[in-house]
Amino acid sequence: MIITGLEPVRRKKGWFELTARGKPPFFIDEETIYKNGLKVGDILSESRWKQVREQADRAWLKYRAFQILSRRTVPERELRRKLTAERKPAALRDEILSWLKQYGYIDDFKFACAYIRSQIAGGGKSRLYLKKKLFEKGINGDTSELALNAELVNYDEDSIVLELGRKKMKSIKGESAIKAKQKLAAFLRSRGFGWDSINKAVSTLINNNPEYD
């Protein structure tokens, strides 16, 4: 294969598009070019071509991974999906993901802990709700449990449900006792709270409330 072009890629500093007769073009980084001493007009054997292409693809996947991670922290599953979209060999993608985990660039436990804190900061959430959300993010059950145990050390579901219930009561003021119970219970259940905590809140806020006698 004869290299016919090494053109800089716009808006991607340090990257070039390598073209050769009879082969599809691909992006290659300047380090790979330098290590292999590549220049236009070079003739590469099939095995050498594959070697260069693999090095370039590995570098590209690292480049894309750090681009993604520089914007925000993501769990492994999301990063895997985004790297898969680059249509590079699966073995290289998995190699890069392992490398990122080894050096702490992706850590599902730390991601889960940070996600739990952000969710709680936005208002009370049930343990079940948080676990469901972590599952949707691709966090496995064991990791979710470890993160929940770490972040919910002083978690008191009864108190959280009661506080949320008090806020909800403002929007159902004036309803009959039965309607207020139904709406309050439905609201709290939609947040993933258990019936024991819900019934305690309903009892405190409605059953023992003189406004609903």
N, C-alpha and C positions, 0 to 999 in steps of 0.2 A: 504494500500500500504506500502510495506517495502522498505526503502531506501537501495539500494545495493551498491551505489558508490557516492563519492564526490571528483572527481579528478580535480586538477588544470588545467586550460585551457592554453595551450602554447601561449605565447606572448600577453596574456590578463590578466595583473596583477589584482588580486583581484576577479577573476572570476573562477567558478568551473562548471563542468558538473555533474548534478545530474541525477542518474539513479535509477530506481525502477522497480520492477517486474510488468509486464503488462502495463507499461506506456512508452511513448517515452521520451528519455532523453532531458534535456534542460539546458541552461546556467543559473546560479544563482550567485548573487554577495555575497561577504562575509558578508555585512551588513545584508542582508536578512537571511543568515544562522545564524548569531549571534542573531538577534532579535527573531528568531523562535527556537533557541536552537537545530538546526538540526544536526544529526550525523548519520553515517552509522548504520543501524539496527533499526532505529526509524520506528514505525508503524503509518501511518497517515490515518485518515478517508478521505473519498472522499471530504467532504467540506473543511477540513484542507488542503488537497492537492491543491484544486482549489485556496484557499487563498494564499498559498505559491507561486503557479505558477503565479498568478496575480501580486504579489509583485515583483517577479523576472522579469517578462516581462516588468513591468513599469520601473524598474531600467535599464533593457537592452536598452529600447527605449531612455531613458535619456542619457545613455552612448554613444549610436550610434549618437544621435543628437549632442552632444558636440564634438564627434570625427569629424563629418562633419563640424561643425561650426568653429572648431579650424584650419581647413585648409583654409577656405575662407568664406566670408559672402555670404549667399544664401537667395533668397526670400522664402516665406512660401510655395509656390507651389512646388518648387524643393525639399525642405526638406520633405514635405508631401509625395512626390513620393518616396524618398529614404527610409523613415520610413515605408511606405507601403510595400516595398520590403522585410522588415524583417518578414512579415507574422505573425504579432501579432494582437490581437483584434483591430478592427477599433476604438472602443470606447477609448481604452487606448492610441492609437496613437493621437486621437483628444485631449484627456486630456493633453498629453505632449505638443502638439503644443500650446494649450491655455496657459499652464503654461509658456512656453518659451516666448510667446508674452507678457504675464502679467509682466514678469520681464525684458523685453527688450532684450532678446537674439536674437529674430528675429523681424525685423521692416521693412515692405515693403517700407514705406516712406523714411527711411534713406538709404535703399538699392537703391531705385530709384534715390535719389539725388546723391549718390556716383557713380552710373552707368552713369548718365548724365555727371557728371564732367569728368569721365574717357573717355567717348566718345568724348566730346568736346576737350579734351587735345590732341586727336589724329587727330584733324582737324575739320573744320567747318561741322556741321550737321544741318539739318533742324529740326524744331519742329515736323513735321509729321514723319520724319525718327526715331527720338528719341522715339516718342509715340508708333510707330510700334514695335520697339525693346523692349520696356518695356512690351508691350502686349505679345510678344513672351516669355518673362521671367515670365509671369503670374501675372503681376501687373495690378490691375483693373484700369478702366478709371478715377475714382475720385482721386485715389492715384497718378496716372500718372500726372494728371492736377496740383495737388498740388505741386508735385516735380518739374515739368517743370516751373511753375510760380515762385517757390522759386529759382531755379538755373538759369533761363534765364531772370533775372531782366533787364539787359541792352542789351538784345538780339536784334540785328539789322540784319535781314535776308538779306537785300539788300547789306550791307557791306560784310557779310560772303560769299554770292554768288559771288560778284565781286572779292573777294580775291581768291576764289577757281577757278573762271574763268581765272584769270591771270595765275595761275599755270598750268591750263589745256592748255592754249594757246601755251605753250612751246612745247607740244607734237603734235600740229596740225599746226605748222608753215609751210608755204609753200602750204597749201591747198587753193583751190579757196574759195572765200567769201561764196558761198552757202554751200559748204562742211564743211567749218569751222563753220558756223552757226549751221548746223545740228548736228555736232559732239559735239559742245559746249553745245547746248541745251539738247541733249540726255544725256550727262554726268551729267549736273546739275539736270536734271529731275530724273535721277537714284538715286540721293542723297535725293530725296523727296522734293525739293524746289518748290515753287509755280511759276506759269507762269509769274506773274507780276515782280517778282525779276529776273527771268531768262531773260525776254525780256529787262529789264533795263541793265543787264550785257552784253547781246549780242549787244545791241545798243552802249554801251560804248566801248567795246573791238573790235567790228568788223565794225559796221555801221559807227562809227566816227573815224575809224582807217585808216589813209592814205595808209597803206600797202595793204588795200583791195579795193582801188578805182578802 
